Amino acid sequence: MNAEPPASSALSSLWQQIRAVLDLVLDLSFKRFVTPHLVRMLYVLSMLAAFMYAMSWLFYSWWGIIVAPLAFLLYLIVARVTVELILAVFRIADHIAPMANEPGGRPAVKPGSFTDPVK
């Protein structure tokens, strides 16, 4: 029995993405990060959660008609800023990593060792 769907189907594309994410998740060397690949899915899940939260406000009380859109917008803003902060941290890490290998660059400190910069 073949575990992969036919190459021409839309499921093939989805299956390839799932395999790529699983390869990243099961990578025990931690040379590549999985978070930048999952951040879109996390944001979509945040949007769905914001929608459900707003709908619960809408049907919870009579003043939910006013509060629900504001809560939805506020939740989306917070989710977007959080996702952008996460991506910024990973982009900074991507830009700093090659600098550590440059000649004349500052050597990386080994874990567990402490050097006093004031000396």
C-alpha positions in Angstrom: 0.0 0.0 0.0 1.4 3.4 -1.0 1.4 6.0 1.8 1.7 8.9 -0.6 -1.3 10.2 -2.7 -0.9 10.7 -6.4 1.4 13.5 -7.5 -1.2 15.4 -9.5 -3.6 15.9 -6.6 -4.0 18.8 -4.2 -3.4 16.3 -1.4 0.1 15.7 -2.7 1.0 19.3 -2.0 -0.5 19.1 1.5 1.3 15.8 2.1 4.6 17.3 1.1 4.1 20.2 3.5 3.2 17.9 6.3 6.3 15.8 5.7 8.5 18.9 5.6 7.1 20.1 8.9 7.5 16.6 10.4 11.1 16.6 9.2 11.7 19.9 11.0 10.0 18.8 14.2 11.8 15.5 14.3 15.2 17.1 13.6 17.2 16.4 16.8 20.2 18.5 15.7 18.1 21.8 15.9 20.0 23.2 13.0 16.8 24.5 11.4 13.9 26.2 13.2 10.3 25.0 12.8 8.6 28.1 14.1 9.0 30.3 11.0 7.4 27.5 9.0 4.4 27.2 11.3 3.8 30.9 12.0 1.2 31.3 9.2 -0.8 28.4 10.5 -0.6 29.9 14.1 -1.8 33.2 12.8 -4.7 31.6 11.0 -5.6 29.7 14.2 -5.4 33.0 16.1 -7.8 34.6 13.6 -10.3 31.7 14.0 -10.0 32.0 17.8 -10.6 35.7 17.6 -13.7 35.1 15.4 -15.1 32.5 17.9 -14.3 34.8 20.8 -16.1 37.7 19.1 -19.1 35.5 18.3 -19.4 34.5 21.9 -19.4 38.2 22.9 -22.0 38.9 20.3 -24.4 36.3 21.5 -23.5 36.7 25.2 -25.1 40.0 25.9 -27.1 42.8 24.3 -24.0 45.2 24.3 -22.0 42.5 22.6 -22.9 44.2 19.2 -20.5 47.0 20.3 -17.9 45.0 22.1 -17.6 42.0 19.7 -16.0 43.9 16.8 -13.7 45.9 19.1 -12.6 42.7 20.8 -12.1 41.0 17.5 -9.9 43.9 16.2 -7.9 44.1 19.4 -7.3 40.3 19.4 -6.2 40.4 15.8 -3.8 43.3 16.5 -2.2 41.5 19.5 -1.9 38.3 17.5 -0.3 40.0 14.5 2.2 41.9 16.7 3.1 38.7 18.5 3.6 36.8 15.3 5.8 39.7 13.9 7.9 39.8 17.0 8.5 36.0 16.8 9.5 36.4 13.1 11.8 39.3 13.9 13.6 37.3 16.5 14.2 34.5 14.0 15.3 36.9 11.3 17.8 38.5 13.7 19.1 35.0 14.5 19.5 34.3 10.8 21.4 37.5 10.3 23.7 37.2 13.3 24.6 33.5 12.8 27.0 34.2 9.8 28.7 37.0 11.8 29.9 34.5 14.4 31.8 32.6 11.8 33.5 35.6 10.2 37.2 36.1 10.9 37.8 38.8 13.5 34.3 38.2 14.7 33.6 37.8 18.4 34.0 34.2 19.5 30.9 32.5 20.8 30.8 31.9 24.6 30.5 28.2 25.4 27.5 27.3 27.5 28.3 27.1 31.2 31.3 29.4 31.0 31.3 33.0 32.0 33.8 35.6 31.0 33.9 38.9 32.8 33.7 41.7 30.1 35.0 44.3 32.5 38.5 42.8 32.9 
